[in-house]
Amino acid sequence: MSNQPKVAIVILNWNGRKYLEQFLPSVSTTVYSNYEIIVIDNCSSDDSVLFLEKNYPSITIMRFSRNYGFAKGYNEALKQVNADYYMLLNSDVEVNPTWLQPMVSLMELDKTIAACQPKVLSYNNKNLFEYAGAAGGWMDEFGYPFAKGRVFDVCEEDRGQYDDASLIFWVSGAAMFIRSSVFHEVKGFDEYFFAHQEEIDLCWRIQLAGYKLSSCPASVVYHVGGGTLPRGNTRKTYLNFRNNQIMLAKNLPWSQKWWKIPFRIFLDNISAIKGLFTGDGGYFLAIVRAHLAFVKWILLKQRRSVFPQRKNEQLHGVYGHNLVWQHFVKKKKFFTEVVKNGF
């Protein structure tokens, strides 16, 4: 019997047979004495499950009869997983054999840390940070997420500049290492989000519940990802803008939300109008739809969301200024140009 805490590596899959075939071999070489791999299948129409059954008989497969999305898919599955830690891992992530131990060691050393993330580099260019989390997530005071190593669409080269573990605001959903007890204490992901920004909302609620979040750059993974929103992907644009507004409404204190949310909507409208004048009508309509859906959530749907348990208002990883101004007007491209001396 191992004395090491048990880790469940949980991979959510939807029609991702090619990623499972490409990246499960690296996950299967993990060197750690007490872990299991679980694949959740979100009602795939490809041969993902057949591939797993044939090639990875030791992996546990959970099958859903419908696509629950990222948020509910994980919530439903993790109700059935018994482990000290969950490693929520995207199917398009390559790892090295020793990737788990640094995160376990970090979390075991400091019980106030609820979740951490490895350094996330680009699979296609392994010298660059990857969009989805880079070296640890931050947020500006108007709800714009960015990261150590990534500001909007600019991903930095990894030169070891973020190799010290530090407290952050949010942990990448592509590779989230989290205490199972805390995940369930704060009631998991907000299922109303379906997908996109649900990990940032979860991390915000974790901090408000009195826990901390950290980067763990001693662990490194390589993520294929997507990065910028592809033109024409209006569903993704819609969910990002809608969910960001809902996240602000749920988690900001009343003393801030009454003016920050209207200002954020104003900035979103500028972005939508810019999209319209550059010929991207789908982007414009997606933002309009997102704002209308936010109003609908306020009036009719709030009871379907998960709200924070407010025990702590001292948040780490918050940039107390406007990131849009710093990046697009003052032309600051890199994290260290925007956030100086950690503030």
C-alpha positions as CSV (number, residue, x, y, z in Angstrom):
1,M,0.0,0.0,0.0
2,S,1.5,3.4,-1.0
3,N,2.0,6.2,1.5
4,Q,1.6,8.7,-1.3
5,P,-1.7,10.6,-1.7
6,K,-3.9,9.1,-4.4
7,V,-4.1,11.1,-7.6
8,A,-6.9,10.5,-10.2
9,I,-5.8,11.8,-13.6
10,V,-9.2,12.6,-15.2
11,I,-9.4,13.3,-18.9
12,L,-12.7,14.6,-20.5
13,N,-13.1,13.3,-24.0
14,W,-15.5,14.3,-26.8
15,N,-14.7,12.9,-30.3
16,G,-11.1,13.1,-29.4
17,R,-9.8,9.7,-30.5
18,K,-6.8,11.3,-32.3
19,Y,-5.7,13.1,-29.2
20,L,-6.1,10.0,-27.0
21,E,-4.0,8.0,-29.4
22,Q,-1.4,10.7,-29.6
23,F,-1.1,11.8,-25.9
24,L,-2.2,8.9,-23.7
25,P,1.1,7.1,-24.2
26,S,2.9,10.0,-22.4
27,V,0.3,10.0,-19.6
28,S,0.6,6.3,-19.2
29,T,4.4,6.6,-18.5
30,T,3.7,8.7,-15.4
31,V,6.1,7.8,-12.6
32,Y,4.1,8.0,-9.3
33,S,3.2,5.2,-6.9
34,N,-0.5,5.9,-6.4
35,Y,-2.5,7.1,-9.3
36,E,-5.2,6.0,-11.8
37,I,-6.2,7.3,-15.2
38,I,-9.9,7.9,-15.9
39,V,-11.4,8.9,-19.2
40,I,-14.8,10.5,-19.2
41,D,-16.6,10.2,-22.6
42,N,-19.1,12.9,-23.2
43,C,-21.2,10.9,-25.7
44,S,-18.7,10.8,-28.5
45,S,-19.8,9.8,-32.0
46,D,-16.3,8.6,-33.0
47,D,-14.6,5.4,-31.9
48,S,-12.9,6.9,-28.8
49,V,-14.3,4.3,-26.5
50,L,-13.5,1.3,-28.7
51,F,-10.0,2.6,-29.1
52,L,-9.6,2.8,-25.3
53,E,-11.1,-0.6,-24.6
54,K,-8.8,-2.2,-27.2
55,N,-5.5,-0.4,-26.3
56,Y,-5.9,0.7,-22.7
57,P,-7.9,-2.0,-20.8
58,S,-6.5,-0.8,-17.4
59,I,-7.9,2.7,-17.9
60,T,-11.3,3.4,-16.3
61,I,-13.9,4.7,-18.7
62,M,-17.0,6.6,-17.7
63,R,-19.6,7.0,-20.5
64,F,-22.3,9.6,-20.6
65,S,-25.4,9.3,-22.7
66,R,-25.2,13.0,-23.7
67,N,-22.6,15.8,-24.0
68,Y,-22.6,17.5,-20.7
69,G,-19.9,20.0,-21.7
70,F,-16.7,20.7,-19.7
71,A,-18.4,21.9,-16.4
72,K,-21.1,19.3,-15.9
73,G,-19.1,16.5,-17.4
74,Y,-16.4,16.9,-14.8
75,N,-18.9,17.5,-12.0
76,E,-20.9,14.3,-12.7
77,A,-17.8,12.2,-13.1
78,L,-16.0,13.4,-10.0
79,K,-18.9,12.5,-7.8
80,Q,-17.8,8.9,-8.5
81,V,-14.0,9.3,-8.1
82,N,-12.3,8.6,-4.8
83,A,-8.9,10.3,-4.6
84,D,-7.0,12.8,-2.5
85,Y,-6.3,14.9,-5.6
86,Y,-7.8,15.3,-9.0
87,M,-5.6,16.1,-12.0
88,L,-8.0,17.5,-14.6
89,L,-6.2,17.1,-17.8
90,N,-7.1,18.0,-21.4
91,S,-6.8,15.2,-23.9
92,D,-4.4,17.3,-26.0
93,V,-1.6,17.5,-23.4
94,E,1.7,15.8,-23.4
95,V,3.4,15.2,-20.1
96,N,6.8,13.8,-19.0
97,P,7.1,10.8,-16.6
98,T,7.9,12.8,-13.4
99,W,5.3,15.6,-13.9
100,L,3.0,14.7,-11.0
101,Q,5.4,14.6,-8.1
102,P,6.3,18.4,-7.9
103,M,2.6,19.3,-7.7
104,V,1.9,16.7,-5.0
105,S,4.9,17.9,-3.0
106,L,3.9,21.5,-3.3
107,M,0.3,20.8,-2.1
108,E,1.4,18.5,0.7
109,L,3.8,21.1,2.0
110,D,1.1,23.9,2.2
111,K,-2.4,22.7,3.0
112,T,-3.8,26.2,2.4
113,I,-3.1,25.8,-1.3
114,A,-6.3,24.3,-2.9
115,A,-5.1,23.9,-6.5
116,C,-2.0,24.4,-8.6
117,Q,-0.9,24.1,-12.2
118,P,2.2,23.1,-14.1
119,K,4.0,25.4,-16.5
120,V,2.0,25.1,-19.7
121,L,4.0,25.3,-22.9
122,S,2.9,25.1,-26.5
123,Y,3.1,21.6,-28.0
124,N,3.8,23.0,-31.5
125,N,6.5,25.4,-30.3
126,K,7.9,24.2,-27.1
127,N,9.9,27.4,-26.4
128,L,6.6,29.4,-26.1
129,F,4.1,29.6,-23.3
130,E,0.7,28.3,-24.3
131,Y,-2.4,30.5,-24.3
132,A,-4.4,28.4,-21.8
133,G,-2.7,29.2,-18.5
134,A,1.0,29.7,-19.4
135,A,2.8,30.0,-16.1
136,G,-0.2,30.8,-14.0
137,G,-3.4,32.9,-14.4
138,W,-4.1,36.5,-13.3
139,M,-7.0,38.8,-13.8
140,D,-7.4,42.5,-14.1
141,E,-10.0,44.4,-12.1
142,F,-12.5,44.4,-15.0
143,G,-12.5,40.6,-15.4
144,Y,-9.9,40.2,-18.3
145,P,-7.9,37.0,-17.7
146,F,-4.3,36.9,-18.6
147,A,-1.3,34.9,-17.4
148,K,2.4,34.9,-16.6
149,G,3.7,34.4,-20.1
150,R,0.5,35.4,-22.0
151,V,-1.2,38.8,-22.3
152,F,-4.3,38.6,-24.6
153,D,-3.0,36.9,-27.8
154,V,0.8,37.5,-27.1
155,C,2.5,34.4,-25.8
156,E,6.1,34.9,-24.5
157,E,9.1,32.7,-25.0
158,D,9.9,30.6,-22.0
159,R,13.4,31.8,-20.8
160,G,12.9,30.6,-17.2
161,Q,11.6,34.0,-16.2
162,Y,8.6,32.4,-14.3
163,D,10.3,29.4,-12.8
164,D,9.6,30.3,-9.2
165,A,6.3,29.0,-7.7
166,S,4.0,31.9,-6.9
167,L,0.4,32.6,-5.8
168,I,-1.9,33.2,-8.8
169,F,-5.6,34.0,-9.4
170,W,-6.6,31.1,-11.6
171,V,-5.3,27.7,-12.5
172,S,-5.5,26.5,-16.1
173,G,-8.4,24.2,-16.9
174,A,-6.1,22.3,-19.3
175,A,-4.0,21.0,-16.4
176,M,-5.7,21.6,-13.0
177,F,-4.3,19.8,-10.0
178,I,-6.9,20.3,-7.2
179,R,-7.7,18.9,-3.8
180,S,-10.8,16.7,-4.1
181,S,-12.1,17.9,-0.8
182,V,-12.0,21.6,-1.9
183,F,-13.5,20.9,-5.3
184,H,-16.6,19.4,-3.6
185,E,-16.6,21.9,-0.7
186,V,-17.1,24.8,-3.2
187,K,-19.5,22.7,-5.3
188,G,-17.3,22.2,-8.3
189,F,-17.7,24.0,-11.6
190,D,-20.7,26.1,-12.4
191,E,-22.7,23.9,-14.8
192,Y,-24.5,26.9,-16.3
193,F,-21.3,27.9,-17.9
194,F,-21.2,24.7,-20.0
195,A,-17.7,25.5,-21.2
196,H,-15.2,28.4,-21.2
197,Q,-14.1,30.4,-18.1
198,E,-15.6,27.9,-15.7
199,E,-12.1,27.2,-14.3
200,I,-11.6,30.9,-13.6
201,D,-14.9,31.1,-11.8
202,L,-14.1,28.0,-9.8
203,C,-10.7,29.5,-8.8
204,W,-12.3,32.8,-7.8
205,R,-14.8,30.9,-5.5
206,I,-11.9,28.9,-4.1
207,Q,-10.1,32.1,-3.1
208,L,-13.2,33.6,-1.6
209,A,-13.6,30.4,0.5
210,G,-10.2,31.1,2.1
211,Y,-7.8,29.0,0.0
212,K,-4.8,29.8,-2.2
213,L,-3.8,28.9,-5.7
214,S,-0.3,28.5,-7.0
215,S,1.8,27.9,-10.0
216,C,4.2,24.9,-10.0
217,P,6.7,25.5,-12.7
218,A,8.8,22.5,-11.6
219,S,6.2,20.5,-13.5
220,V,6.0,21.1,-17.2
221,V,3.3,20.0,-19.8
222,Y,2.8,20.7,-23.5
223,H,-0.6,21.7,-24.7
224,V,-1.9,21.7,-28.3
225,G,-4.7,24.1,-27.5
226,G,-6.2,26.7,-29.7
227,G,-5.2,30.1,-28.2
228,T,-7.0,32.8,-30.0
229,L,-10.7,32.6,-30.8
230,P,-11.0,31.4,-34.4
231,R,-12.9,33.6,-36.7
232,G,-16.4,32.3,-37.3
233,N,-16.4,30.3,-34.0
234,T,-19.4,32.3,-32.7
235,R,-20.4,29.7,-30.1
236,K,-17.0,30.0,-28.4
237,T,-17.2,33.8,-28.5
238,Y,-20.7,33.8,-27.1
239,L,-19.8,31.5,-24.2
240,N,-16.7,33.5,-23.3
241,F,-18.4,36.9,-23.2
242,R,-21.6,35.5,-21.5
243,N,-19.7,33.6,-18.9
244,N,-17.3,36.4,-18.1
245,Q,-20.3,38.7,-17.2
246,I,-21.9,36.0,-15.1
247,M,-18.6,35.4,-13.3
248,L,-18.3,39.1,-12.4
249,A,-21.9,39.3,-11.2
250,K,-21.5,36.3,-8.9
251,N,-18.1,37.0,-7.4
252,L,-17.5,40.8,-7.3
253,P,-18.7,42.5,-4.0
254,W,-21.7,44.9,-4.5
255,S,-19.4,47.8,-3.8
256,Q,-17.6,47.0,-7.2
257,K,-20.1,45.2,-9.4
258,W,-22.5,48.1,-9.8
259,W,-19.9,50.1,-11.8
260,K,-17.4,47.5,-13.0
261,I,-20.0,45.4,-14.9
262,P,-21.4,48.3,-16.9
263,F,-17.9,49.5,-17.8
264,R,-17.0,46.0,-18.9
265,I,-20.1,45.9,-21.1
266,F,-19.0,49.2,-22.6
267,L,-15.6,47.7,-23.4
268,D,-17.2,44.6,-24.9
269,N,-19.4,46.8,-27.1
270,I,-16.3,48.6,-28.4
271,S,-14.8,45.2,-29.3
272,A,-18.1,44.1,-31.0
273,I,-18.3,47.3,-33.1
274,K,-14.7,46.9,-34.1
275,G,-15.5,43.4,-35.2
276,L,-18.5,44.7,-37.3
277,F,-16.4,47.3,-39.0
278,T,-13.6,44.8,-39.8
279,G,-16.1,42.5,-41.5
280,D,-16.7,40.0,-38.7
281,G,-20.4,40.2,-38.3
282,G,-20.6,36.9,-36.5
283,Y,-18.3,38.2,-33.8
284,F,-20.5,41.2,-33.3
285,L,-23.7,39.2,-33.1
286,A,-22.1,36.7,-30.7
287,I,-21.3,39.5,-28.2
288,V,-24.8,41.0,-28.6
289,R,-26.3,37.5,-27.9
290,A,-24.0,37.1,-24.9
291,H,-25.1,40.4,-23.3
292,L,-28.8,39.4,-23.9
293,A,-28.1,36.0,-22.3
294,F,-26.5,37.8,-19.3
295,V,-29.7,39.8,-18.8
296,K,-31.7,36.6,-19.0
297,W,-29.5,35.0,-16.4
298,I,-30.0,38.0,-14.0
299,L,-33.7,37.9,-14.4
300,L,-34.5,34.1,-14.7
301,K,-31.5,31.8,-14.3
302,Q,-29.4,32.8,-11.3
303,R,-30.7,29.9,-9.2
304,R,-29.0,27.5,-11.6
305,S,-25.5,28.9,-10.8
306,V,-23.1,28.2,-8.0
307,F,-22.4,31.2,-5.8
308,P,-19.3,31.8,-3.6
309,Q,-19.1,31.2,0.1
310,R,-17.5,34.5,1.2
311,K,-15.0,33.9,3.9
312,N,-12.1,35.9,2.5
313,E,-11.9,39.0,0.2
314,Q,-8.0,39.1,0.1
315,L,-7.3,37.8,-3.4
316,H,-4.0,37.0,-5.0
317,G,-3.2,37.5,-8.7
318,V,-5.4,40.5,-9.3
319,Y,-4.0,43.4,-11.4
320,G,-5.7,46.5,-10.1
321,H,-5.8,48.4,-13.4
322,N,-7.2,48.1,-16.9
323,L,-5.4,45.5,-18.9
324,V,-7.0,46.7,-22.2
325,W,-5.5,50.2,-21.7
326,Q,-2.1,48.8,-20.9
327,H,-2.0,46.4,-23.8
328,F,-3.8,48.1,-26.6
329,V,-3.1,51.7,-25.9
330,K,0.3,51.7,-24.0
331,K,1.5,48.7,-26.1
332,K,2.7,46.6,-23.2
333,K,2.9,43.0,-24.6
334,F,4.5,41.0,-21.8
335,F,3.4,40.1,-18.2
336,T,6.4,41.8,-16.6
337,E,5.7,45.0,-18.5
338,V,2.1,45.1,-17.2
339,V,2.6,43.7,-13.7
340,K,5.7,45.2,-12.1
341,N,6.9,43.9,-8.7
342,G,3.9,41.6,-8.5
343,F,1.3,44.4,-8.4
